[in-house]
Amino acid sequence: MVSKVKRLLIGRPRKSTELEQEKLTKVKALAVLSSDALSSVAYGTEQILLVLVAAGFTAIWYSLPIALAVLALLAILILSYRQTIYAYPQGGGAYIVAKNNLGVSTGLLAGGSLLVDYILTVAVSASAGTDAITSAFPSLHNHSVGIAVTVILILTIINLRGVTESASFIAIPVYLFVVAIVVLILSGVVKYMTQGSHAAVPEIGTAVSNVSLFLLLKAFSSGCSALTGVEAVSNAIPNFKAPSEKNAAKTLMMMGVLLGFMFTGITLLAYWYGITPNEKATVVSQIAESTFGRGGIYFIIQGLTAVILFLAANTAYSAFPLLSFMLAKDKYLPHAFMIRGDRLGFSNGIIFLGVLSALLVAAFHGHTENLIPLYAVGVFIPFTLSQLGMMIRWYRLKPSGWRTKFIINTIGMLTTLTITLIFIITKFANVWMAFLFLPIVMFIFMRIHRHYQNTADELRIQLDKDKPCIKGSTVIVPVSGVTRAVLHSISYAKSLTDNVVAVYIGFDEEEIHKMEQKWEEWNPGVRLIVLRSRYRSIIRPLLKFIDTVEWKTSATDHITILIPQFITKHWWQAALHNQTSILIRTYLMNQKDVVVATVPFHLHK
């Protein structure tokens, strides 16, 4: 039943030889890896205005120079990450760059920041998409958590179906959103040019007495949340068709052009129409209503905006598993993150991302707007470390034309470092948690790495000295009665060695007497040892007996505990029986240096 549902949801397994077919073209990669960055058009301008309106309506004209500063930063980041793509075509982005040039600890800081950022991206995107839906249909507001979690579940299943299939599904709504926003911008510009604005908009350059540098920096840092997701292309280079680095670089440039155009257009329209943030309607919703009215086109734009906000999470679903794979390969995350699933994707990373982000949405009751500064800081830290790492790389290697590349990364590093500091200073109340969980994440990485190192040290053998030790074998079969399961186990034990002993643990004399009589009558050719348990414990007497056998035979024999276990025909029938064998096996494997084996006996009725 479970297997049939799994096949229905994620499809048939794929062969390892089909991996090349999972590579992305530029068109599909732009949709998958740019959905996060492009979706920021829906809230980037709004984040700037939310800060500015605190100084009054007149201050909204500052959104234009702030938007220009954000666009300049976008250009710097695009050029910087384009250099990173060619320098590190194996992918990994900030983690690989920082680790190779700044040291392991710095690399782990960048990698940990990105992993946390991707989890926050899914949670924020799902909640933002839900807000867009509830803006159009206020009656759904009370169901926002359920809507967001359902969307996360759907995205998780889609991504488990494989990179190519998820890209095919996502590409259509992403490109429809781009077309819708372009149409909205062009229509809005035409309407403003022909009909003007009905709102009294403050002129550019109007003096506002209570606007401070601190407020402008805070608004700028808020607008920089529109740049999250820019690094995803450099992380996911292995997902591109060959030549992967060239295709990735072209995709990055296309994403930068689209994001720059749409962000500029929405910011201009918001200023021209005198739009300010509203709890019941997003800025894009108000622009669409001002341009087209509350008709069919408005609802199409709102629907596509909601969809792209949901699909923004897919950038994280593409980048998180790859980054997890690289960290696991370096032994900083569990090896389970390196395993490809039935559809050749890193399914454990996909599931882990979905579960954590859904828990985050539930914990914040769908109100994740306070997480936007936090996940912006989470991505600007890797931005800064990546630029610094590339500076060191150029200075160390000095390839042809390295000075120009060094200058580009230096400007990028200083800019992103400044923005990170602005975030920390102006939004400390929202981002202070980063100073707690990032050290915790790095500590977890170190503990995992230490465990793998210790395990390797203990498992390593000296090829010239360590040889197999040939011993005899003593098999102990715990029994609870004379049954076919016991017969099956003793038959198997005697096929291994003649040194077999059965152990029965009794709680009262009457039961013990009946067992001894029945065993003597059966006479399977195996000695029965009876252990009396006054406190009705099975584990303790068995351990004492094993200790005695170990003391007598450890130099000459391997000790095997062979546990009979019958397997019921239906899974629910197992709950009707005592699972003592499972308890014994689990305890012995954790406490004793003996071989523990199970002999299954299948019931057919």
DRENDREN-826565 format. One line per field, with one value per residue (C-alpha): residue number from 1; x negated, y, z; residue in one letter. Coordinates in nm, 4 decimals, decimal comma. Layout:
n NUM_...
c1 X_...
c2 Y_...
c3 Z_...
res A_...
//
This chain:
n 1_2_3_4_5_6_7_8_9_10_11_12_13_14_15_16_17_18_19_20_21_22_23_24_25_26_27_28_29_30_31_32_33_34_35_36_37_38_39_40_41_42_43_44_45_46_47_48_49_50_51_52_53_54_55_56_57_58_59_60_61_62_63_64_65_66_67_68_69_70_71_72_73_74_75_76_77_78_79_80_81_82_83_84_85_86_87_88_89_90_91_92_93_94_95_96_97_98_99_100_101_102_103_104_105_106_107_108_109_110_111_112_113_114_115_116_117_118_119_120_121_122_123_124_125_126_127_128_129_130_131_132_133_134_135_136_137_138_139_140_141_142_143_144_145_146_147_148_149_150_151_152_153_154_155_156_157_158_159_160_161_162_163_164_165_166_167_168_169_170_171_172_173_174_175_176_177_178_179_180_181_182_183_184_185_186_187_188_189_190_191_192_193_194_195_196_197_198_199_200_201_202_203_204_205_206_207_208_209_210_211_212_213_214_215_216_217_218_219_220_221_222_223_224_225_226_227_228_229_230_231_232_233_234_235_236_237_238_239_240_241_242_243_244_245_246_247_248_249_250_251_252_253_254_255_256_257_258_259_260_261_262_263_264_265_266_267_268_269_270_271_272_273_274_275_276_277_278_279_280_281_282_283_284_285_286_287_288_289_290_291_292_293_294_295_296_297_298_299_300_301_302_303_304_305_306_307_308_309_310_311_312_313_314_315_316_317_318_319_320_321_322_323_324_325_326_327_328_329_330_331_332_333_334_335_336_337_338_339_340_341_342_343_344_345_346_347_348_349_350_351_352_353_354_355_356_357_358_359_360_361_362_363_364_365_366_367_368_369_370_371_372_373_374_375_376_377_378_379_380_381_382_383_384_385_386_387_388_389_390_391_392_393_394_395_396_397_398_399_400_401_402_403_404_405_406_407_408_409_410_411_412_413_414_415_416_417_418_419_420_421_422_423_424_425_426_427_428_429_430_431_432_433_434_435_436_437_438_439_440_441_442_443_444_445_446_447_448_449_450_451_452_453_454_455_456_457_458_459_460_461_462_463_464_465_466_467_468_469_470_471_472_473_474_475_476_477_478_479_480_481_482_483_484_485_486_487_488_489_490_491_492_493_494_495_496_497_498_499_500_501_502_503_504_505_506_507_508_509_510_511_512_513_514_515_516_517_518_519_520_521_522_523_524_525_526_527_528_529_530_531_532_533_534_535_536_537_538_539_540_541_542_543_544_545_546_547_548_549_550_551_552_553_554_555_556_557_558_559_560_561_562_563_564_565_566_567_568_569_570_571_572_573_574_575_576_577_578_579_580_581_582_583_584_585_586_587_588_589_590_591_592_593_594_595_596_597_598_599_600_601_602_603_604_605
c1 0,0000_-0,2745_-0,4755_-0,1745_-0,1084_-0,4779_-0,4778_-0,1623_-0,3093_-0,6687_-0,6645_-0,8723_-1,2364_-1,4967_-1,8255_-2,1537_-2,2383_-1,9466_-2,1160_-2,2234_-1,8581_-1,7953_-2,0174_-1,8444_-1,8352_-1,8721_-1,4978_-1,4021_-1,6898_-1,5845_-1,2374_-1,3574_-1,6569_-1,5237_-1,1792_-1,2994_-1,4704_-1,1877_-0,9215_-1,0875_-0,9291_-0,6064_-0,7428_-1,0749_-0,9183_-0,6704_-0,9526_-1,1054_-0,7727_-0,6935_-0,9977_-0,9512_-0,5846_-0,6931_-0,8208_-0,4956_-0,3469_-0,5778_-0,8798_-0,7722_-0,9662_-1,2825_-1,1830_-1,3195_-1,6841_-1,6771_-1,5573_-1,8462_-2,0917_-1,9371_-1,9727_-2,3394_-2,3962_-2,2162_-2,4525_-2,7551_-2,6280_-2,5488_-2,9002_-3,0596_-2,8714_-2,9365_-3,3070_-3,2389_-3,0598_-3,3639_-3,6090_-3,4153_-3,2167_-3,1559_-2,9022_-2,8682_-2,8765_-2,9719_-3,0446_-3,3105_-3,4602_-3,4857_-3,6131_-3,8875_-4,0072_-3,9150_-3,9306_-3,6936_-3,5242_-3,4420_-3,3135_-3,0879_-2,9570_-2,8682_-2,7199_-2,5228_-2,3882_-2,2686_-2,1049_-1,9125_-1,8317_-1,6813_-1,4586_-1,3443_-1,2938_-1,0418_-0,8574_-0,8470_-0,7533_-0,4685_-0,3363_-0,3756_-0,1853_0,0877_0,1068_0,1584_0,4488_0,6096_0,5732_0,8000_1,0218_1,0269_1,2574_0,9612_0,7517_0,8222_0,6923_0,3561_0,1427_0,3214_0,2836_-0,0891_-0,1646_0,0354_-0,1638_-0,4923_-0,3743_-0,2845_-0,6224_-0,8041_-0,6261_-0,6893_-1,0614_-1,0799_-0,9701_-1,3040_-1,4670_-1,3500_-0,9892_-0,9654_-1,1203_-0,8638_-0,5837_-0,7219_-0,8383_-0,4894_-0,3597_-0,6966_-0,7016_-0,3312_-0,4128_-0,6954_-0,4620_-0,1894_-0,4248_-0,5669_-0,2107_-0,1211_-0,4256_-0,3736_0,0014_-0,0609_-0,3173_-0,0843_0,2062_-0,0058_-0,1395_0,2070_0,4287_0,1890_0,2336_0,5399_0,3239_0,1330_-0,2232_-0,5127_-0,7632_-1,1116_-1,3414_-1,0683_-1,2258_-1,1031_-1,2076_-1,1929_-1,3788_-1,7149_-2,0121_-1,9249_-1,5741_-1,7078_-1,9629_-1,6910_-1,4712_-1,7651_-1,8422_-1,4748_-1,4777_-1,7826_-1,5590_-1,4680_-1,8149_-1,7786_-1,8098_-2,0710_-2,3334_-2,1230_-2,2554_-2,6177_-2,5187_-2,3440_-2,5878_-2,5976_-2,2247_-2,2886_-2,3393_-2,6901_-2,8662_-2,7296_-2,9280_-2,8452_-2,4757_-2,4756_-2,6432_-2,3901_-2,1013_-2,2386_-2,2578_-1,9024_-1,7775_-1,9521_-1,7971_-1,4445_-1,4683_-1,6094_-1,3394_-1,0461_-1,1705_-1,2241_-0,8818_-0,6898_-0,8761_-0,8009_-0,4315_-0,4004_-0,5423_-0,3381_-0,0134_-0,0974_-0,0579_-0,1473_-0,1504_0,1864_0,2552_0,5401_0,3796_0,0215_-0,1493_-0,1269_0,2434_0,3028_0,1071_0,3030_0,6325_0,5338_0,4316_0,7019_0,9685_1,0886_1,1783_1,0504_0,6988_0,6587_0,7448_0,5134_0,2230_0,3073_0,3330_0,0003_-0,1626_-0,0418_-0,1707_-0,5163_-0,5453_-0,4713_-0,7099_-0,9854_-1,0366_-1,1406_-1,4732_-1,5497_-1,4338_-1,6891_-1,9824_-1,9373_-1,9808_-2,2953_-2,4533_-2,3578_-2,5220_-2,8480_-2,8486_-2,7710_-3,0504_-3,2886_-3,1443_-2,9706_-2,6185_-2,4827_-2,5770_-2,2069_-2,2112_-2,4398_-2,1916_-1,9974_-1,6338_-1,4253_-1,4065_-1,7809_-1,7291_-1,8747_-1,5428_-1,6513_-1,7516_-1,4212_-1,2150_-1,4226_-1,3734_-0,9981_-0,9479_-1,1497_-0,9897_-0,6385_-0,7186_-0,8433_-0,5200_-0,3146_-0,5286_-0,4775_-0,1107_-0,1777_-0,2986_-0,6558_-0,7045_-0,9367_-1,1596_-1,2316_-1,5184_-1,6507_-1,6702_-1,8095_-2,0959_-2,1305_-2,2066_-2,4137_-2,6642_-2,7466_-2,7425_-3,0160_-3,2238_-3,2014_-3,3272_-3,6112_-3,7078_-3,7185_-3,9378_-4,1875_-4,1742_-4,2535_-4,5336_-4,6844_-4,6638_-4,6984_-4,5497_-4,5254_-4,3117_-4,2980_-4,3072_-3,9703_-3,8188_-3,9736_-3,8227_-3,4750_-3,4832_-3,6270_-3,3383_-3,0966_-3,2517_-3,2506_-2,8926_-2,7509_-2,9484_-2,8016_-2,4498_-2,5021_-2,6096_-2,3125_-2,0797_-2,2326_-2,2219_-1,8830_-1,6962_-1,8718_-1,5388_-1,4617_-1,8054_-1,9550_-1,8521_-2,1148_-2,3853_-2,2391_-2,1498_-2,4485_-2,7007_-2,4690_-2,4582_-2,8387_-2,8724_-2,6480_-2,8635_-3,1779_-3,0251_-2,9123_-3,2576_-3,4287_-3,2021_-3,2889_-3,6603_-3,6431_-3,4473_-3,7038_-3,9884_-3,8256_-3,7332_-4,0693_-4,2859_-4,6569_-4,6705_-5,0028_-4,9095_-4,5340_-4,4104_-4,0831_-4,0855_-3,9560_-3,7521_-3,4819_-3,1209_-2,8790_-2,5151_-2,2637_-1,8960_-1,6531_-1,3231_-0,9787_-0,8274_-0,8306_-0,7094_-0,7832_-0,9637_-1,2001_-1,2373_-1,3294_-1,5890_-1,7496_-1,7702_-1,9552_-2,1814_-2,2833_-2,3736_-2,6363_-2,7869_-2,7305_-2,7835_-2,4218_-2,2371_-1,8746_-1,7895_-1,4477_-1,3698_-1,0881_-0,8900_-0,7307_-0,8068_-0,4963_-0,5797_-0,9412_-0,8382_-0,6023_-0,8725_-1,1343_-0,8935_-0,7926_-1,1544_-1,2614_-0,9719_-1,0607_-1,4369_-1,5746_-1,9343_-2,0051_-2,0581_-1,8010_-1,9290_-1,6570_-1,7080_-1,4778_-1,3746_-1,2289_-1,1585_-1,0012_-1,2923_-1,4076_-1,7064_-1,8922_-1,9124_-2,0023_-2,2856_-2,4263_-2,4203_-2,5944_-2,8590_-2,9243_-2,9536_-3,1820_-3,4092_-3,4425_-3,4661_-3,5749_-3,9263_-3,8066_-3,4577_-3,2517_-2,9208_-2,6034_-2,2615_-2,0108_-1,6643_-1,3523_-1,0848_-0,7622_-0,6397_-0,2640_-0,0857_0,0584_-0,1264_0,1490_0,1331_-0,2163_-0,0609_0,1276_-0,1925_-0,4701_-0,7740_-1,0221_-1,2606_-1,2916_-1,3629_-1,6308_-1,7957_-1,8003_-1,9411_-2,2109_-2,3313_-2,3819_-2,5290_-2,7217_-3,0062_-2,8333_-2,6721_-2,2950_-2,0937_-1,7220_-1,5684_-1,2295_-0,9402_-0,6549_-0,2948_-0,0611_0,2798
c2 0,0000_0,2439_0,1555_0,2170_0,5600_0,6473_0,5485_0,7506_1,0635_1,0640_0,8246_0,5236_0,4910_0,6102_0,4428_0,6075_0,6232_0,8652_1,1326_1,3376_1,3706_1,5515_1,8446_2,1789_2,3981_2,7751_2,8276_2,5788_2,6801_3,0449_2,9473_2,7127_2,9056_3,2597_3,2135_3,3389_3,6486_3,7305_3,6843_3,9555_4,2047_4,1327_4,2560_4,4380_4,7802_4,7220_4,6632_5,0025_5,1853_5,0225_5,1983_5,5314_5,5846_5,5984_5,9488_6,0414_6,0140_6,2870_6,0604_5,8017_5,9821_5,8509_5,5077_5,6083_5,6829_5,3844_5,1626_5,2925_5,1974_4,8475_4,8152_4,9165_4,6491_4,3955_4,4751_4,4310_4,0955_3,9678_4,0534_3,9069_3,5785_3,5493_3,5410_3,2843_3,0567_3,0418_3,0087_2,7267_2,5403_2,2467_2,4621_2,5225_2,9005_3,0846_2,7648_2,6366_2,9817_3,0650_2,7196_2,7149_3,0724_3,1726_2,8448_2,5683_2,7606_3,0537_2,8134_2,6487_2,9913_3,0639_2,7176_2,7236_3,0710_2,9551_2,6388_2,8385_3,1001_2,8371_2,7074_3,0625_3,1223_2,8382_2,9522_3,3203_3,2435_3,0136_3,2707_3,5588_3,3626_3,2947_3,6686_3,7403_3,4945_3,6336_3,9879_3,8840_3,6561_3,7904_3,5088_3,2678_3,4629_3,2222_2,9310_3,0866_2,8305_2,5360_2,6907_2,7579_2,4093_2,2466_2,4385_2,3313_1,9698_2,0006_2,1616_1,8881_1,6159_1,7962_1,8225_1,4587_1,3782_1,5110_1,8341_1,8192_1,7375_2,0047_2,2566_2,1696_2,2236_2,5502_2,7158_2,7992_2,9952_3,1697_3,2985_3,3886_3,5969_3,7725_3,8485_3,9676_4,2061_4,3390_4,4002_4,5642_4,7937_4,8934_4,9459_5,1411_5,3647_5,4271_5,5084_5,7475_5,9197_5,9603_6,0121_6,1114_6,0088_6,0674_6,0821_6,3885_6,2580_6,4421_6,5839_6,4381_6,6392_6,7564_6,8197_6,5936_6,7119_6,3821_6,1693_6,0693_5,8826_5,5942_5,5745_5,5812_5,3109_5,1007_5,1443_5,0545_4,7408_4,6434_4,6904_4,4661_4,1759_4,1818_4,0423_3,7148_3,4190_3,5807_3,3296_3,0220_2,9902_2,9663_2,6978_2,4806_2,4776_2,0919_2,0954_2,2694_2,0986_2,1210_2,3574_2,4061_2,7146_2,9073_2,8221_2,9179_3,2525_3,3354_3,2357_3,4624_3,7582_3,7000_3,6842_4,0139_4,1926_4,0680_4,1410_4,4906_4,5839_4,4545_4,5990_4,9409_4,9380_4,8424_5,1057_5,3781_5,2869_5,2751_5,6304_5,7676_5,6269_5,7383_5,3864_5,3046_4,9667_4,8348_4,5420_4,4201_4,4674_4,4347_4,7080_4,4986_4,4403_4,8158_4,8924_4,6301_4,7657_5,1254_5,0226_4,7731_4,8032_4,5062_4,2947_3,9864_4,1129_4,2174_3,8686_3,7098_3,9241_3,8491_3,4792_3,4714_3,6783_3,4295_3,1415_3,2986_3,3718_3,0077_2,8951_3,1205_2,8400_2,6173_2,7984_2,6696_2,3195_2,3285_2,4742_2,3281_1,9587_2,0374_2,2390_1,9676_1,7107_1,9096_1,9541_1,5836_1,4921_1,6932_1,5075_1,8084_1,6745_1,3168_1,0963_1,0467_1,3839_1,2331_0,9635_1,0107_0,9038_0,7064_1,0059_1,0879_1,3939_1,4288_1,3322_1,3406_1,7059_1,7866_1,6180_1,7744_2,1220_2,0715_1,9462_2,2234_2,5034_2,3688_2,3602_2,7191_2,8356_2,6581_2,8024_3,1595_3,0973_3,2058_3,5538_3,5283_3,8918_3,9376_3,6675_3,8668_4,0701_3,7506_3,5576_3,8643_3,8707_3,4960_3,5525_3,8736_3,7040_3,4466_3,7304_3,9088_3,5968_3,4882_3,8258_3,8268_3,4723_3,5635_3,8678_3,6401_3,3923_3,6573_3,8048_3,4618_3,3164_3,6416_3,5066_3,7179_4,0274_3,9562_4,3244_4,3992_4,0918_4,1851_4,5357_4,3977_4,1589_4,4284_4,6621_4,3735_4,2789_4,6335_4,6892_4,3649_4,4056_4,7545_4,6244_4,3389_4,5891_4,8129_4,5142_4,4281_4,7867_4,8949_4,5675_4,4178_4,3341_4,1054_3,9601_3,8996_3,5343_3,4873_3,5359_3,2422_2,9829_3,0295_2,9295_2,6395_2,5278_2,5479_2,3537_2,0802_2,0700_2,0283_1,7545_1,5601_1,5946_1,4824_1,1766_1,0756_1,1257_0,9193_0,6472_0,6338_0,6111_0,3178_0,1336_0,1805_-0,1313_-0,1862_-0,3938_-0,5553_-0,6454_-0,6791_-1,0204_-1,2065_-1,3963_-1,7507_-1,8752_-2,1271_-2,0285_-2,0499_-1,9855_-1,8846_-1,9110_-1,7320_-1,9250_-1,8548_-2,1948_-2,4933_-2,3540_-2,3807_-2,0463_-2,1969_-2,5150_-2,3023_-2,1080_-2,4142_-2,5890_-2,2883_-2,2636_-2,6301_-2,5775_-2,3290_-2,5146_-2,8007_-2,5651_-2,4476_-2,3741_-2,2666_-2,0226_-1,9968_-1,7223_-1,8165_-1,6088_-1,8819_-2,2444_-2,3883_-2,2346_-2,3466_-2,7050_-2,7244_-2,5867_-2,8351_-3,1284_-3,0210_-2,9622_-3,3039_-3,4647_-3,2795_-3,3419_-3,1321_-3,2251_-2,8873_-2,8275_-2,6004_-2,3549_-2,2212_-1,8786_-1,7719_-1,4050_-1,2919_-0,9411_-1,0512_-0,9057_-1,0774_-0,8578_-0,8723_-1,2541_-1,2930_-1,0390_-1,2193_-1,5482_-1,3928_-1,2458_-1,5942_-1,7464_-1,4615_-1,5151_-1,8852_-1,8814_-1,5330_-1,6570_-1,9485_-1,8692_-1,5961_-1,5599_-1,5282_-1,4522_-1,6025_-1,4605_-1,6364_-1,3978_-1,4746_-1,2255_-1,1751_-1,1792_-0,8285_-0,5323_-0,4558_-0,8067_-0,7367_-0,5039_-0,8031_-0,9781_-0,8994_-0,7648_-0,9008_-1,0101_-0,6505_-0,5295_-0,7954_-0,7260_-0,3476_-0,3705_-0,6283_-0,4413_-0,1268_-0,2928_-0,6069_-0,6931_-1,0024_-1,0989_-1,0518_-1,2170_-1,2672_-1,5763_-1,4797_-1,7271_-1,6047_-1,6730_-1,7316_-1,7001
c3 0,0000_0,1019_-0,2077_-0,4354_-0,2819_-0,3164_-0,6842_-0,7414_-0,5809_-0,7069_-1,0048_-1,1042_-0,9951_-1,2418_-1,3304_-1,2342_-1,6043_-1,6517_-1,4374_-1,7393_-1,8410_-1,5099_-1,6120_-1,6707_-1,9789_-1,9341_-1,9780_-1,7071_-1,4787_-1,4948_-1,3742_-1,0980_-0,9645_-1,0145_-0,8626_-0,5228_-0,6640_-0,9081_-0,6408_-0,4312_-0,6724_-0,4833_-0,1499_-0,2078_-0,2740_0,0064_0,2546_0,1615_0,1949_0,5297_0,6763_0,4965_0,5888_0,9521_0,8647_0,6916_0,3445_0,2088_0,2663_0,0067_-0,2682_-0,1039_-0,2361_-0,5786_-0,4825_-0,2460_-0,5327_-0,7463_-0,4711_-0,4551_-0,8342_-0,8133_-0,5517_-0,7713_-1,0591_-0,8312_-0,7041_-1,0535_-1,1773_-0,8641_-0,8746_-1,2478_-1,1608_-0,8900_-1,1393_-1,3690_-1,0795_-0,9067_-1,1743_-0,9364_-0,7491_-0,3783_-0,4008_-0,0849_0,1127_-0,1281_-0,1901_0,1809_0,2797_0,0142_0,0678_0,4237_0,6136_0,7202_1,0027_0,7758_0,5120_0,7688_0,8713_0,5081_0,4536_0,7777_0,7007_0,3595_0,4928_0,7521_0,4888_0,2585_0,5378_0,6108_0,2373_0,2139_0,5268_0,4263_0,0652_0,1643_0,4108_0,1617_-0,1032_0,1487_0,2256_-0,1450_-0,1541_0,1602_0,0182_-0,2680_-0,0543_0,3059_0,4200_0,3957_0,6463_0,9344_0,7263_0,6387_0,8276_0,6662_0,3190_0,3671_0,5040_0,2230_-0,0380_0,1273_0,1145_-0,2568_-0,3391_-0,1472_-0,3462_-0,6767_-0,6035_-0,4984_-0,8547_-0,9834_-1,0970_-1,4586_-1,3771_-1,1082_-1,3503_-1,6176_-1,3665_-1,2291_-1,5524_-1,6830_-1,3791_-1,3320_-1,6884_-1,6700_-1,3622_-1,5461_-1,8368_-1,5967_-1,4137_-1,7411_-1,8684_-1,5367_-1,5526_-1,9166_-1,8666_-1,5487_-1,7182_-2,0137_-1,7831_-1,5765_-1,8873_-2,0406_-1,7342_-1,4577_-1,0970_-0,8808_-0,5680_-0,4494_-0,4708_-0,2999_-0,5470_-0,5668_-0,3435_-0,1041_0,2355_0,5161_0,8593_1,0467_0,7880_0,9333_0,7896_1,0196_0,8692_0,5125_0,5889_0,7463_0,4371_0,2120_0,4093_0,3919_0,0147_-0,0088_0,0915_-0,2795_-0,3534_-0,1677_-0,4000_-0,6288_-0,5090_-0,5907_-0,9485_-0,8311_-0,5796_-0,8363_-1,1298_-1,1380_-1,2245_-1,5596_-1,8936_-2,0388_-2,0667_-1,7166_-1,6122_-1,9328_-1,9066_-1,5382_-1,6101_-1,8848_-1,6570_-1,3836_-1,6221_-1,7481_-1,3910_-1,3077_-1,6054_-1,5314_-1,1590_-1,2183_-1,4682_-1,2603_-0,9303_-1,0917_-1,2575_-0,9418_-0,7369_-0,9938_-1,0139_-0,6355_-0,6181_-0,9089_-0,7697_-0,4153_-0,2787_0,0802_0,2589_0,3734_0,6061_0,3845_0,0426_-0,0787_-0,2828_-0,6025_-0,5308_-0,4985_-0,8176_-1,0114_-0,8773_-0,9624_-1,3140_-1,4136_-1,1450_-0,9415_-1,2431_-1,4217_-1,4935_-1,1296_-1,0063_-1,2647_-1,1409_-0,7781_-0,8520_-1,0363_-0,7595_-0,5019_-0,7150_-0,7674_-0,3958_-0,3281_-0,6012_-0,4649_-0,2177_-0,5075_-0,5354_-0,1874_-0,2862_-0,5698_-0,3746_-0,0229_-0,1224_-0,3261_-0,0471_0,2041_-0,0239_-0,0268_0,3498_0,3971_0,1532_0,3731_0,6783_0,8351_0,7821_0,8013_0,5066_0,4413_0,2620_-0,0064_-0,1073_-0,4278_-0,4128_-0,6607_-0,8943_-0,8696_-0,6485_-0,2998_-0,1454_0,2204_0,1861_0,0150_0,2880_0,5679_0,4167_0,3797_0,7354_0,9040_0,7020_0,7725_1,1445_1,1219_0,9563_1,2229_1,5045_1,3763_1,2905_0,9321_1,0379_0,9113_0,8078_1,1076_0,9586_0,6401_0,7975_0,9565_0,6328_0,4521_0,7050_0,6521_0,2849_0,3134_0,5444_0,2708_0,0135_0,2085_0,2787_-0,0846_-0,2097_0,0449_-0,0514_-0,4208_-0,3399_-0,1659_-0,4531_-0,7165_-0,5063_-0,4397_-0,7931_-0,9929_-1,3200_-1,6349_-1,5714_-1,1983_-1,0959_-1,2571_-1,0989_-0,7647_-0,7828_-0,8657_-0,5697_-0,3416_-0,4237_-0,3734_-0,0383_0,0995_-0,0167_0,1218_0,4463_0,4862_0,4258_0,6721_0,9372_0,8510_0,8931_1,2284_1,3570_1,2230_1,2683_1,5686_1,7317_1,4347_1,3646_1,7103_1,6866_1,4136_1,6773_1,8692_1,6072_1,3726_1,6454_1,7319_1,3679_1,3431_1,6701_1,5247_1,2095_1,4214_1,6381_1,3323_1,1757_1,4960_1,5147_1,1588_1,2285_1,5487_1,3699_1,0887_1,3419_1,5210_1,2014_1,0271_1,0062_0,9437_0,6272_0,7175_1,0764_1,1285_1,0147_1,0837_1,4142_1,3591_1,6556_1,7255_1,7809_2,0712_1,9864_2,2545_2,1567_2,3941_2,3899_2,5355_2,4649_2,2335_1,9012_1,5291_1,5469_1,8081_1,5989_1,2968_1,4967_1,6580_1,3203_1,1806_1,4895_1,4637_1,0982_1,2173_1,5151_1,7554_2,0496_2,0861_2,4099_2,4598_2,7403_2,9051_3,1579_3,3958_3,6423_3,8579_3,9388_3,7756_3,4376_3,4682_3,5534_3,2512_3,0190_3,1408_3,0946_2,7441_2,6413_2,7700_2,5847_2,2611_2,2994_2,0081_2,0953_2,2503_2,6226_2,7925_3,0541_3,2853_3,4452_3,7257_3,7325_4,0651_3,9371_3,6058_3,4062_3,0911_3,0066_3,3390_3,3797_3,0116_3,0439_3,3492_3,1611_2,8581_3,0912_3,2283_2,8815_2,7703_3,0697_2,9915_2,6116_2,4915_2,4134_2,2000_2,0686_1,9089_2,0926_1,8869_2,0310_1,7867_1,8490_1,7115_1,5846_1,4040_1,1430_1,1166_0,7809_0,8268_0,9805_1,2316_1,3767_1,5149_1,7727_1,9179_2,0289_2,2746_2,0906_2,3447_2,0699_1,9459_2,3001_2,3534_2,0188_2,0691_2,4214_2,3416_2,0328_2,2408_2,5516_2,4561_2,2184_2,0833_1,7534_1,7600_1,4839_1,4198_1,2604_1,1141_1,0953_0,8737_0,9687_0,6731_0,8402
res M_V_S_K_V_K_R_L_L_I_G_R_P_R_K_S_T_E_L_E_Q_E_K_L_T_K_V_K_A_L_A_V_L_S_S_D_A_L_S_S_V_A_Y_G_T_E_Q_I_L_L_V_L_V_A_A_G_F_T_A_I_W_Y_S_L_P_I_A_L_A_V_L_A_L_L_A_I_L_I_L_S_Y_R_Q_T_I_Y_A_Y_P_Q_G_G_G_A_Y_I_V_A_K_N_N_L_G_V_S_T_G_L_L_A_G_G_S_L_L_V_D_Y_I_L_T_V_A_V_S_A_S_A_G_T_D_A_I_T_S_A_F_P_S_L_H_N_H_S_V_G_I_A_V_T_V_I_L_I_L_T_I_I_N_L_R_G_V_T_E_S_A_S_F_I_A_I_P_V_Y_L_F_V_V_A_I_V_V_L_I_L_S_G_V_V_K_Y_M_T_Q_G_S_H_A_A_V_P_E_I_G_T_A_V_S_N_V_S_L_F_L_L_L_K_A_F_S_S_G_C_S_A_L_T_G_V_E_A_V_S_N_A_I_P_N_F_K_A_P_S_E_K_N_A_A_K_T_L_M_M_M_G_V_L_L_G_F_M_F_T_G_I_T_L_L_A_Y_W_Y_G_I_T_P_N_E_K_A_T_V_V_S_Q_I_A_E_S_T_F_G_R_G_G_I_Y_F_I_I_Q_G_L_T_A_V_I_L_F_L_A_A_N_T_A_Y_S_A_F_P_L_L_S_F_M_L_A_K_D_K_Y_L_P_H_A_F_M_I_R_G_D_R_L_G_F_S_N_G_I_I_F_L_G_V_L_S_A_L_L_V_A_A_F_H_G_H_T_E_N_L_I_P_L_Y_A_V_G_V_F_I_P_F_T_L_S_Q_L_G_M_M_I_R_W_Y_R_L_K_P_S_G_W_R_T_K_F_I_I_N_T_I_G_M_L_T_T_L_T_I_T_L_I_F_I_I_T_K_F_A_N_V_W_M_A_F_L_F_L_P_I_V_M_F_I_F_M_R_I_H_R_H_Y_Q_N_T_A_D_E_L_R_I_Q_L_D_K_D_K_P_C_I_K_G_S_T_V_I_V_P_V_S_G_V_T_R_A_V_L_H_S_I_S_Y_A_K_S_L_T_D_N_V_V_A_V_Y_I_G_F_D_E_E_E_I_H_K_M_E_Q_K_W_E_E_W_N_P_G_V_R_L_I_V_L_R_S_R_Y_R_S_I_I_R_P_L_L_K_F_I_D_T_V_E_W_K_T_S_A_T_D_H_I_T_I_L_I_P_Q_F_I_T_K_H_W_W_Q_A_A_L_H_N_Q_T_S_I_L_I_R_T_Y_L_M_N_Q_K_D_V_V_V_A_T_V_P_F_H_L_H_K
//
